[in-house]
Amino acid sequence: MWTAKQARELAEESVYKDEIHAIDQVIIDAVVGGNTQTIFYDRISDYAKNRLEKLGYQVTIGKCSWIDNGYATKISW
């Protein structure tokens, strides 16, 4: 049986799974290319930002006028 904390974490992860998968793919592509940072061309959720920072990534969300949604997220490691 799961604790309440585990159940809450699983529920949150389920809600953000598509976003997390997209971010993971951007990071993988950067690593394969030999880079130590990447840009995710969207504003990521607080959940994803916190998750990445707990894993040791540095995350900066900034405004970007030349992108449709107006935001870009820099992820470095």
N, C-alpha and C positions, 0 to 999 in steps of 0.2 A: 504494500500500500504506500502511496506517496504522501509526503507531508504537504501541508497547505502551501508552503513556500515552493516546493517542487512543482506542484500542480499549477501555481501561478506562473512560474517561469516557463513551463511548457506551453501554457495558454498564450503568453506574450510572444514566445518564439514562433508559435503557429501564426499569429497575426502578422508578424514581420518577416516571415520566411522568404517571401519573394524579394524583398528589399535586401535582406542579408545575403541571399544567393547572388544577386546582381553585384553587390559590393565585393563579395568573395571572388567573383569572376574577374573583376577589375584588378584586384590585388594579385591574383594568380597570373594574369597577363603581364602585369608590371614585373613580377618576380622572374618570370620566364625571360623577359626582356633585359634582365639584369639591373633593374631600377630599384631604388629604395624609397620611392614615393610614387603616388599616382593621384589623378584627379577623377573624382566621381562627379559627373556633370548633373548634379541635382542636390537638393538639400536633404540630408538624411535625418531620420527621426532621432529623437533623444535616446530612445532605446538602443538603436544601432550604434550611435555615438558612444554611449556608455559601455556597451559591449566591447567595442573596439578598444577603447581606452583601458578597460580592465585587462585586455589581452596584451597591452603594451604599445599600441599604436598611438601616434599623435594625430589628432583630428582637428582640422580648422574649417569652419563653414564660413564662406564669404559670399558677398554679392558679386555677380558677374553679369554685366549689362549685355553681353553678346550671346547669352544663352536664353532660350525661350522662357524658362521658368525663373530666370534671374539669379540662380544660386549655383555654386560649385563647392564641392567638399574636397579639400586636400587631405590625403591620408599618407602618412610617412611612418617608417619603421627603422 
